[in-house]
């Protein structure tokens, strides 16, 4: 678990350990997942401001037929 300090601060690791104890997931892998989840930054939305030529572009929704076949769900 000390290896997690190579990429995280002690307060961040302490917070991850406390969160793991709260949910009963005290393994080092669980703590690492919590630590890295807390460190993730949300992705900003792409703005079309300044790109008026892209406003006319329409993208068709993906074909999920193959996925439905894998899950056994019907259309």
C-alpha positions as CSV (number, residue, x, y, z in Angstrom):
1,X,0.0,0.0,0.0
2,X,2.9,2.3,0.5
3,X,3.5,2.2,-3.2
4,X,0.4,4.3,-3.6
5,X,2.3,7.2,-2.1
6,X,4.4,7.3,-5.2
7,X,1.5,9.0,-7.1
8,X,-0.7,10.4,-4.3
9,X,-0.3,12.6,-1.2
10,X,-0.7,11.3,2.3
11,X,-3.9,13.1,2.9
12,X,-5.4,11.7,-0.3
13,X,-4.4,8.2,0.7
14,X,-5.7,8.7,4.2
15,X,-9.1,9.8,2.7
16,X,-9.1,6.7,0.4
17,X,-8.4,4.4,3.3
18,X,-11.1,6.0,5.4
19,X,-13.6,5.6,2.5
20,X,-12.6,2.0,2.1
21,X,-13.1,1.3,5.8
22,X,-16.5,2.9,5.6
23,X,-17.7,0.5,2.9
24,X,-15.9,-2.5,4.2
25,X,-13.5,-2.8,1.3
26,X,-10.1,-2.8,3.0
27,X,-8.0,-4.5,0.4
28,X,-5.1,-2.6,-1.2
29,X,-6.7,-2.9,-4.7
30,X,-10.0,-1.4,-3.4
31,X,-8.1,1.4,-1.7
32,X,-6.2,2.1,-5.0
33,X,-9.5,2.2,-6.9
34,X,-11.0,4.7,-4.5
35,X,-7.8,6.8,-4.5
36,X,-7.7,7.0,-8.3
37,X,-11.5,7.6,-8.5
38,X,-11.1,10.6,-6.1
39,X,-8.3,11.9,-8.2
40,X,-10.2,11.9,-11.5
41,X,-11.2,15.2,-13.0
42,X,-14.5,15.5,-14.8
43,X,-14.2,16.0,-18.6
44,X,-15.5,19.3,-19.9
45,X,-18.1,19.4,-22.6
46,X,-17.1,20.3,-26.1
47,X,-18.5,23.7,-27.1
48,X,-19.5,24.5,-30.6
49,X,-18.8,28.2,-30.0
50,X,-16.4,29.4,-32.6
51,X,-17.1,26.3,-34.8
52,X,-20.3,27.2,-36.6
53,X,-19.4,24.8,-39.5
54,X,-19.8,21.9,-37.1
55,X,-23.3,22.7,-36.1
56,X,-24.6,21.3,-39.4
57,X,-22.9,17.9,-38.8
58,X,-25.3,15.2,-37.7
59,X,-24.1,11.9,-36.3
60,X,-26.4,8.9,-36.6
61,X,-26.9,6.9,-33.4
62,X,-24.9,3.7,-33.2
63,X,-26.3,0.3,-34.2
64,X,-26.7,-1.6,-30.9
65,X,-27.9,-4.8,-32.6
66,X,-24.7,-6.7,-31.8
67,X,-24.8,-5.5,-28.2
68,X,-28.4,-6.6,-27.8
69,X,-27.4,-10.0,-29.1
70,X,-24.7,-10.4,-26.5
71,X,-27.1,-9.4,-23.7
72,X,-30.0,-11.5,-24.8
73,X,-32.3,-8.4,-24.9
74,X,-34.7,-7.9,-27.8
75,X,-35.1,-4.6,-29.6
